[in-house]
Amino acid sequence: MRRETIINAALAIGLLAIPLWAHVTGEIFTITLATRVAILALAAVGLNLALGLGGLVSFGHAAYFGLGGYAMGILAFHAQTFDPIFTWPFVFEGTSQMLVIWGVALVVSGLAAALIGMLTLHTSGAYFIMATLAFGQMFYYLFVSWPKYGGEDGMSIYVRNDFPGLNTLDPIQFFLICYVLLMAGIFVSWRIARSPFGLALKASRQNAERVETVGITPFRIRLAAFVISGMITGLAGALMADLNRFVGPTMFSWQTSGEIMILVILGGVARLYGPVAGAALFILLEHWLGGVSDYWLAFVGALLLLVVLFARGGLIGSLAGREVAHD
């Protein structure tokens, strides 16, 4: 059995076992930390698909994270205030059903990723990075200036949304929802990496001209990957908003994009469970160092610098060696 497979299994089992143990012992805060790890890891799975497989260094994934969050926030806000979102061709007063909210979050973030991708994927390098960053900031300022949904202050959702047959206010049940969606996102990423589409995406990253000579259009491949990537990150945004029962424009900020990028780099770019390892390490550092100093992010920055300079495979790459990722 390959070392990376063992590490991946340990991460999956550990992320499930720790909150289950915390539930038995009554450590509710530990369950909340694990839930944050699962949600942030899902957001990073989306970015890792674009960055790790496609080589698309997007610094604007906060746009999809925020759109997913606001899709939840707006639907839940109208459901709790009984204020219709629209009245034609029928009256729709929002919803508190998670399955509907997730569908809306996936569609909205996917459409945004398709539009942004069509406009930015014609560029490359620093131009692509700055273009994606610019779109994220555009959404940030749009929602800052939208007073109906709280403007700069954001808005609170007083009741967690519903999932059939479960009590979502129970921390362990909400964690299990997030965990299952994370595993589903990882499975989708794994299947894409092993499919002909994934092979074409990796080939277009390495040599777009050669891919084009065999009749494959690199732009279409990259656009499809970019859309799927945005949808996964948008779903994570909806979950994070549900966890916090709050949405605000900071979900669109460049700092949020930077944090998602940090998770991927810390765990290992293109490593299947790299987002999980990166999110777990980030949350642990936030928990441990945040109580020591207000400048704990400086320590994260130093660690990130060490990874970039000396361990480009991230945490998983350092432990597993130079094995083929996503297998």
KAKA-V893976 format. One record per pair of residues at least 24 apart in sequence whose ideal C-beta (glycine too) atoms are under 6 Angstrom apart, sorted by the first residue. I is the first residue (numbers start at 1). J is the second residue. Records with the same first field share a line. If there is no record, write none. Layout:
I=J / J
//
This chain:
2=323
3=320
4=320 / 323
7=316 / 319 / 320
8=273
11=273 / 276
19=175
23=172
28=171
31=171 / 172 / 175
33=283
34=175
35=175 / 178 / 243
36=283
37=279 / 280 / 283
38=178 / 179 / 182
39=178 / 236 / 239 / 240
40=279
41=182 / 275 / 276 / 279
42=182 / 185 / 236
43=233 / 236 / 260
44=260 / 263 / 264 / 275
45=185 / 186 / 189 / 232 / 275
46=229 / 232 / 233
47=260 / 264
48=264 / 275
49=189 / 229
50=225 / 226 / 229
52=269 / 270
53=201 / 202
54=201 / 205 / 222 / 225
55=205
57=129
58=132
59=129 / 132 / 133 / 257
60=132 / 133 / 135 / 136 / 257
61=233 / 257 / 260
62=136 / 252 / 256 / 257
63=135 / 136 / 139
64=109 / 113 / 230 / 233 / 234
65=233 / 237 / 251
66=139 / 251 / 252
67=108 / 109 / 112 / 234
68=105 / 109 / 234 / 235 / 237 / 238
69=237 / 241 / 247 / 251
70=247
71=104 / 105 / 108 / 238
72=101 / 238 / 241 / 242
73=241 / 247
75=101
76=157 / 161
96=161 / 162
97=162
98=161 / 163
101=161 / 238
102=235 / 238
105=234 / 235 / 238
106=231 / 235
109=230 / 231 / 234
110=227 / 231
113=226 / 227 / 230
114=227
117=223 / 226
121=219 / 222 / 223
133=254
136=252 / 257
139=252
140=249 / 252 / 253
143=249
144=249
154=247 / 248
156=246
157=245
161=242
178=239
185=232
190=272
193=326
201=225
262=304
266=314
267=314 / 315 / 316
268=313 / 314 / 316 / 317
270=325
271=316 / 325
272=326
274=314 / 316
277=315 / 316
//
